[in-house]
Amino acid sequence: MTAIDTLLFGIYPYVCFTVFLVGSLLRYDREQYTWKSDSSQLLRSGTLRCGSNLFHVGVLFLLFGHFFGMLTPHFVYEPFISAGTKQIVAMVSGGIAGLLALIGVTLLLRRRLGDPRIRATSKTSDIVLLVLLWVQLVLGLGTIPLSAQHLDGSTMLRLAGWAQHIVTFRSGAVQLLDGVSWVFKAHMVLGMTVFLIFPFTRLVHVWSGFASLAYALRPWQLVRDRRMNLPASRQVPQQQRRG
């Protein structure tokens, strides 16, 4: 492995993850008024609903699929499914989700660049982000034909091994990528770059989505009627209060 490989796949992941976490915390602490998705729906809805729904459904499936697929150790699922079968499932489901997300982001990018009103109010980061996501999805779909050439799951196991070595701070992660196609590597580097720029773009609203889920799952709150704190002689009978 070269020094470039060590930099990109041995050091760069930790730089991206650190900026992702620390940058998000700092932005929330210092610039809460910028913590929003900057929706352009008021300017013109158009293809926003279709493009946004396709993109979010596809990319959320891909996000959780990559998270569990890459970080789940092989011995956990080995008794139930082989590595090759798991790879085929990932190729089919990921291909469908990736295609949906690509159609969605293409509609969003076309809308943002093709509509003069939306283009005039767009930040440079908005356009750069959409372009990066478009390229990332194209690269991801481009890995499917390459994965089809190795249906024994060997490439998938090496990529998962790299991710698991990185998150557990083990050595030898870079060596696992020796011989892996440049398409996979470009997809990985660009994916890490998305996390690097995350705190500086509208992507921070993803955190609010997780917070909303936590809010929906919170336990019930006990709310006491102020009249229940009155002396017994002044409390209104239950049936009278309801009336």
Secondary structure, 3 states (H helix, E strand, C coil): CCHHHHHHHHHHHHHHHHHHHHHHHHHHHHCHHHCCCCCCCCCCCCCHHHHHHHHHHHHHHHHHHHHHHHHCCHHHHCCCCCHHHHHHHHHHHHHHHHHHHHHHHHHHHHHHHHCHHHHHHCCHHHHHHHHHHHHHHHHHHHHHHHHCCCCCCHHHHHHHHHHHHHHCCCCCCHHHHCCCCHHHHHHHHHHHHHHHHHHHCHHHHHHHHHHHHHHHCCCCCCCCCHHHHCCHHHCCCHHHHHC
